[in-house]
Amino acid sequence: MTMRVREVPIGDVVPYEGNPRDNEAAVPAVAESLREFGWRQPIVVDADMTVVCGHTRLKAARRLGMETVPVVVADDLTAEQVAAYRLADNRTAELAEWDLDLLGQELDGLTDLDMGRFGFDGFEDALKTPEEQIADVAEDEVPGPDEVEPRCRPGELWRLGDHLLLCADATDAEAVDRLLGGGGSPLTSS
């Protein structure tokens, strides 16, 4: 089957109201990508011109004031296939991970473009080894225990998957001793 891309007025393309993806944070980077590279991937719509895949591209095109957008009409899919494809297209992208060494090499080779425009600002820190990250932090930048707002409070019980975590102040020897049952042995449940 040959994919047929056609240009349509942007007002003819309707976002899917039940789109479960919150893509607002990605819109500026996608708009920059469209501005820099143009359209390289069309929006996929169903027979009613409702977006199947490409909500972020549509929002970016609107932000840029575009009058037309390229679409592929997936009129050969059933309603269930459209719903499944809409979810699968987003989920499968999340399953991939970056090879940070290769990403670093690729980013280092790009000298004429500001990759921060496309969402790559701050990646430099992720590419550093833990030792390099620690070396970059000045000692006076590390907050003391009284400067950090704790996420859990002593006595709170948190669920982490199948595990229950009881929060306590690890710097309080008496609290730790109470948690260990007073005799230095771990708590057990019966």
N, C-alpha and C positions, 0 to 999 in steps of 0.2 A: 504494500500500500504506500502510495506517495503522499507525503505531507504537503498540504497546500497552505501556504502562508498568504494572508491577504491583509491589506490595510483597511481599517474601519474607523469611523469617527469615534473618538474617545467616549463620547456620551452614549454610544450604543452598547458599551461594555458595562455590565452590571456586576458589582461585587456580590459574592455569595454572603448572605446575611449571617449564616451559621458558621462562618470561617472560625475555627478554633485557635488559629494562630494570632498572637499579638505581635504584629510586625512593625509597629511604629518606630522602634529604635533603628530598624534597618533601612527605613525609607531614605534618609539623607545619603547614606553610602550608595544605595542603589541609584539614586538620582545622579550622584557624581559619576557612577559607572556609566549610566546612559549618556551623560554629557560628554564624557571622555571617549567612550568606545562605541556609542550608538547602540542600536538594537541588535543583539546577537542571539537572543532567545525570545521567541514570541510568547504572548499570553495564550493559554489554552482556555477555551470557552466551550460550553455545551451548545446545543442547538438553539437555546433561548438567549444566547450571548451572555450567560452568567459565568463568572470566572470559575474555572476548575483549578488551575494552577497559574500563579502570577499576580496575586493580590498586591504584593510589594512593588512589583514593576508597574502595575496600574497606578498605585498611589504616587510613585515617583514620577511617572509621566504627567500626572495631574499637577504635581508640585512644580514641574518644569513648564507647565502651560502648553503641553503638546496637544495638538488638535486631532491627530490620528495615532493609532497604535497597531502593531502587527498582531494578528491572532491566528490561531489554528483552531478550527471548529471540530471538536470531538463528537460529531453527531453519530458515530458508529458505536458508541458505548451505551450500555444500559444505564438507567438511573443509579443502580447499585454500583456498577463499575465506576461511574463518575464520582460517587461518594468515596469509594475505596481509593481511587487514584488521587483524589484531592488530599486524602490523609497520607497515603503512601509517599507521594512526592515530597511532602514536608518531612516525614519521619525518616526516610532513607538518607536524607542529607545529614540528619543528626547522628547517624550511626558511624559516619566517617570521622576519623581523628587526624590531627596534623602530625606529621613526622617533623618535629621541631628542628632537627638538624638540617633537613632538606629545605624546610620553610625558611630558615635563617639564610641558607645559601641563596635561595631565590630572591628574598628581600634584599640581601646585600648586593645582588646583581642589578637591582633597579635603582639607578641613580638619578634619572630625569623625572620621575613621578613621585609625588607625595602619596605614599600608600595609606597614610592616615585618613585620606579622603574616602577610602573604601573600607574603613573599619579596622585597619591594621595598626592604629596608634596603640602604644602600650605593649605590642607583641615583643618588643626588644627585651623587656624584662622576663617574659616567659621563655625566651631563648637562652637566657643566662643559666649557668650552673648554679646550684644552691650556694656554693662558695662565693661566686661572683655577686649574687644578689645580696648576701650578707655583707660583703666588702663595700657595697654601694650605700649601705645604711650607716649614717653617722651615729655614733653612740648616743648623742643627745636627741636623736630623732626617735629612738625606741621608747615608747611610752612606759611609764611605771605602772604597777598594779592599780594604783589609785586613779590613774588617768584613763583607764579603759572601762567602758560601761559593760558589765558582764551580760551575757546572753541568757544565762540561767542563774537562778538564785539558790542558795543552800536550802535543801529540803524539797526542791521541785523534782518531780519524776518525769522523765522524758522517754518517749518511745523512739528507738532507732531500729527500724525494721522489726525483727523478732525480739529485739533486746530492750530491756528497760534500764535506764540510767538514772541513778539518784545523784543529784548535784550536791556538791559540798565544797568547802574551801580547802584545797589541798595544802595550803600553808598553815592551816590550823590543826596542830597535832591532835588535840582532843577530839575534833570533829572526825578526823580520819580514824582515830581509835574507836569512836562510837560506830562508824560505818563498818569497821572490821570486826565488830562484835565485842569490842573491849579486850579481846585476848589476842589480837593480831591475826585472827583468822578471817577469811573472806565471809561475807554474808551468804547465806544459802537460803533458798526458798523451799518450803515443804508443800 
